[in-house]
Amino acid sequence: MIAVAILVGTLTSINAQSSFKETPSKAQVASSQDDYKEVKVSELPQAVKDAIAKDLEGVVVSKAYANEKGEFKLIVTTTDKLSKTLYANSKGEWIKKQ
């Protein structure tokens, strides 16, 4: 019985250590998003503006950011006064970010 308890305890600590290594830290996530620089909403590519108008009726872009890859981070306000962050490429295609 003691051997079983030691074995279970050892396996639990090994499992906890491996899952800790797989979880990205907040610093790693933040650094991947820090490469966006603020741009004027009026300077967004026409394809992005068209995608917003077509897909997001009533949404207002309050802030826009761009990175070197030609991707845009958009802070929008919905008709319900909720703030959301969306991502699009320069062709007006929506990008999923985690």
C-alpha positions in Angstrom: 0.0 0.0 0.0 2.8 2.4 0.8 4.5 1.6 -2.5 1.2 2.4 -4.4 0.8 5.7 -2.6 4.4 6.7 -3.4 3.9 5.7 -7.0 0.7 7.7 -7.4 2.4 10.7 -5.7 5.4 10.5 -8.1 3.2 10.2 -11.2 1.1 13.2 -10.1 4.1 15.4 -9.6 5.6 14.4 -13.0 2.3 15.0 -14.8 2.0 18.5 -13.1 5.6 19.4 -14.2 5.0 18.4 -17.8 1.8 20.4 -18.1 3.5 23.4 -16.5 6.1 23.4 -19.3 3.4 23.3 -22.1 1.5 26.3 -20.8 2.8 29.6 -22.3 3.4 32.3 -19.8 1.7 35.7 -20.1 5.0 37.2 -21.0 5.3 35.0 -24.1 1.8 35.8 -25.2 2.2 39.5 -24.7 5.5 39.6 -26.7 3.8 38.0 -29.7 1.3 40.8 -29.7 3.7 43.7 -29.0 4.7 44.1 -32.6 1.5 46.0 -33.5 1.9 49.7 -33.9 -1.1 52.1 -33.7 -2.3 53.5 -37.0 -5.1 55.8 -37.9 -8.4 54.1 -38.6 -8.7 56.2 -41.8 -5.4 54.7 -43.0 -6.8 51.1 -43.0 -6.7 49.4 -46.4 -9.9 49.7 -48.4 -10.3 45.9 -48.3 -10.3 45.9 -44.5 -12.9 48.8 -44.5 -15.0 46.9 -46.9 -14.9 43.7 -44.8 -15.9 45.7 -41.7 -18.8 47.3 -43.6 -19.9 43.9 -45.1 -19.5 41.6 -42.1 -19.9 43.8 -39.1 -22.9 46.0 -39.6 -23.1 48.8 -37.0 -19.6 48.2 -35.6 -17.3 51.2 -35.1 -13.6 50.8 -35.2 -12.2 52.8 -32.2 -8.5 51.9 -32.6 -6.4 50.2 -35.2 -2.9 48.6 -35.1 -0.7 47.1 -37.8 2.3 44.8 -37.8 5.1 44.2 -40.3 3.2 41.2 -41.8 0.4 43.4 -43.0 -2.0 42.2 -40.3 -4.3 44.5 -38.5 -5.6 44.4 -34.9 -8.9 46.3 -34.6 -10.5 47.4 -31.4 -14.2 47.7 -32.2 -17.4 48.7 -30.4 -20.5 46.8 -31.1 -24.0 48.1 -31.3 -24.4 46.7 -27.7 -21.6 49.0 -26.6 -19.2 46.0 -26.1 -15.6 46.3 -27.0 -14.0 43.5 -29.0 -10.6 42.8 -30.6 -10.6 41.5 -34.2 -7.7 40.7 -36.5 -7.6 41.0 -40.3 -5.0 40.8 -43.0 -4.5 43.5 -45.7 -6.9 41.6 -48.0 -9.8 42.1 -45.6 -9.7 38.4 -44.5 -10.4 37.7 -40.9 -7.7 36.1 -38.8 -8.2 34.1 -35.7 -5.7 34.9 -32.9 -5.5 33.2 -29.5 
